[in-house]
Amino acid sequence: MASKAVLISIKPKYVSLISSGQKKYELRRKCPKIQADDLVLVYESSPTMSLVGAFIVGEIIKKSPTALWRHIGSKSGVSRNEFLEYFSGCGIASAIEIARYWPLENRVPLGQLREHNNIEPPQSYRYLCEEKTGRILAQSLNVIELTS
């Protein structure tokens, strides 16, 4: 298991780009304290509102928005204008490389995250302890048993 796990909320259109391999970096105005080989659980925000996938962190890049765009722009899943608008007012922009993404066997819906794990999805991200991470991943393998 990875050394640290983080739950990150991502909009559906970006989860789709990650799943298809078109988006190789997750952009963050404020980057969680993670490093290569850590685990990121992907919560797809409204209207999906479910845990849908996970990825292993590659490199973490922190640069000025303009320098970051030059470095990873074509792999960010957004246009240059969207990129610069998102990072407007930020001195340092962060990109988390998606080294290996996989969809969960079964999505874990918001209600189940709340009821069985006492987890509220974050606006941006939240750290997870090893016990909760393991329990959530187990639920993604066996959602039917937990809901019956």
C-alpha positions as CSV (number, residue, x, y, z in Angstrom):
1,M,0.0,0.0,0.0
2,A,1.2,3.6,-0.6
3,S,2.7,5.5,2.2
4,K,0.0,8.1,2.3
5,A,-3.6,8.3,1.0
6,V,-5.5,11.4,0.0
7,L,-9.1,11.8,-1.1
8,I,-9.4,14.4,-3.9
9,S,-12.6,15.9,-5.3
10,I,-12.5,16.2,-9.1
11,K,-15.2,17.4,-11.5
12,P,-16.7,14.8,-13.8
13,K,-15.4,16.2,-17.0
14,Y,-11.8,16.0,-15.6
15,V,-12.3,12.5,-14.2
16,S,-13.4,11.5,-17.8
17,L,-10.2,13.0,-19.2
18,I,-8.1,11.2,-16.6
19,S,-9.8,7.9,-17.3
20,S,-9.2,8.3,-21.1
21,G,-5.5,9.2,-20.5
22,Q,-5.8,12.7,-21.9
23,K,-5.2,14.3,-18.6
24,K,-1.8,13.3,-17.1
25,Y,-1.7,15.9,-14.3
26,E,-4.1,17.0,-11.7
27,L,-3.9,20.7,-11.1
28,R,-4.1,22.3,-7.7
29,R,-4.0,25.8,-6.4
30,K,-3.1,24.3,-3.0
31,C,-1.3,21.0,-3.2
32,P,-1.7,18.3,-0.5
33,K,1.5,17.2,1.2
34,I,2.0,14.1,-0.9
35,Q,4.9,12.6,-2.7
36,A,5.7,10.0,-5.4
37,D,4.0,6.6,-4.9
38,D,1.3,8.0,-2.6
39,L,-2.2,7.0,-3.3
40,V,-5.0,9.3,-4.4
41,L,-8.6,8.3,-4.2
42,V,-10.8,10.1,-6.7
43,Y,-14.1,11.4,-5.6
44,E,-16.2,12.5,-8.6
45,S,-18.2,15.6,-7.6
46,S,-21.8,16.5,-8.5
47,P,-23.8,15.1,-10.2
48,T,-22.0,11.8,-9.8
49,M,-21.1,12.2,-6.1
50,S,-19.2,8.9,-5.8
51,L,-15.7,7.5,-5.2
52,V,-14.8,6.3,-8.7
53,G,-11.1,5.6,-9.1
54,A,-7.6,5.9,-7.7
55,F,-4.2,6.8,-8.9
56,I,-0.6,6.5,-7.9
57,V,1.2,9.8,-7.6
58,G,4.2,10.4,-10.0
59,E,6.1,13.6,-9.7
60,I,4.8,16.8,-8.0
61,I,5.7,20.0,-9.9
62,K,5.4,23.4,-8.4
63,K,6.2,26.5,-10.5
64,S,4.8,29.8,-11.5
65,P,1.6,29.3,-13.5
66,T,3.3,30.4,-16.7
67,A,6.3,28.1,-16.2
68,L,4.1,25.2,-15.2
69,W,2.0,25.7,-18.4
70,R,5.2,25.5,-20.5
71,H,6.2,22.3,-18.7
72,I,2.9,20.3,-18.7
73,G,0.3,22.4,-20.5
74,S,-0.6,19.9,-23.2
75,K,-1.0,17.1,-20.5
76,S,-3.2,19.2,-18.2
77,G,-6.5,18.4,-19.8
78,V,-7.4,22.1,-20.1
79,S,-6.8,25.0,-22.5
80,R,-4.2,27.6,-21.8
81,N,-6.9,30.2,-21.0
82,E,-8.6,27.8,-18.5
83,F,-5.2,27.0,-17.0
84,L,-4.2,30.6,-16.5
85,E,-7.7,31.5,-15.2
86,Y,-7.7,28.7,-12.7
87,F,-4.3,29.8,-11.4
88,S,-5.0,33.5,-11.5
89,G,-3.6,35.2,-8.4
90,C,-1.4,32.2,-7.5
91,G,2.3,32.7,-7.2
92,I,2.9,29.0,-7.3
93,A,0.9,26.5,-9.2
94,S,1.0,22.8,-8.5
95,A,0.6,19.7,-10.8
96,I,0.3,16.1,-9.5
97,E,1.4,13.6,-12.1
98,I,-1.1,10.7,-12.5
99,A,1.4,7.9,-12.8
100,R,-1.2,5.1,-12.9
101,Y,-4.9,5.5,-12.8
102,W,-7.5,2.8,-12.4
103,P,-11.3,2.9,-12.0
104,L,-12.8,1.2,-9.0
105,E,-14.6,-2.1,-9.7
106,N,-17.7,-0.5,-8.1
107,R,-18.3,3.2,-7.3
108,V,-18.7,4.0,-3.7
109,P,-21.6,6.5,-3.5
110,L,-21.7,9.5,-1.2
111,G,-24.3,8.0,1.1
112,Q,-22.1,5.0,1.7
113,L,-19.0,7.1,2.3
114,R,-21.0,8.9,5.0
115,E,-22.8,6.0,6.5
116,H,-20.1,3.3,6.6
117,N,-16.9,5.5,6.8
118,N,-18.0,8.8,8.4
119,I,-16.4,10.7,5.5
120,E,-17.6,13.9,4.0
121,P,-16.1,14.5,0.6
122,P,-13.8,17.5,0.6
123,Q,-14.1,20.7,-1.4
124,S,-10.5,20.1,-2.5
125,Y,-8.8,17.2,-0.6
126,R,-8.5,15.4,2.7
127,Y,-6.0,12.9,4.1
128,L,-7.1,9.4,5.0
129,C,-5.7,7.0,7.5
130,E,-4.7,3.5,6.4
131,E,-7.7,1.9,8.1
132,K,-10.3,4.1,6.3
133,T,-8.4,3.7,3.0
134,G,-8.5,0.0,3.2
135,R,-12.1,-0.1,4.2
136,I,-13.2,2.2,1.4
137,L,-11.2,0.2,-1.2
138,A,-12.8,-3.1,0.1
139,Q,-16.2,-1.5,-0.2
140,S,-15.5,-0.7,-3.9
141,L,-15.0,-4.4,-4.4
142,N,-18.1,-5.5,-2.6
143,V,-20.7,-2.7,-2.7
144,I,-23.7,-5.1,-2.9
145,E,-23.0,-6.8,0.4
146,L,-22.8,-3.5,2.3
147,T,-26.0,-2.1,0.9
148,S,-28.1,-5.3,1.2
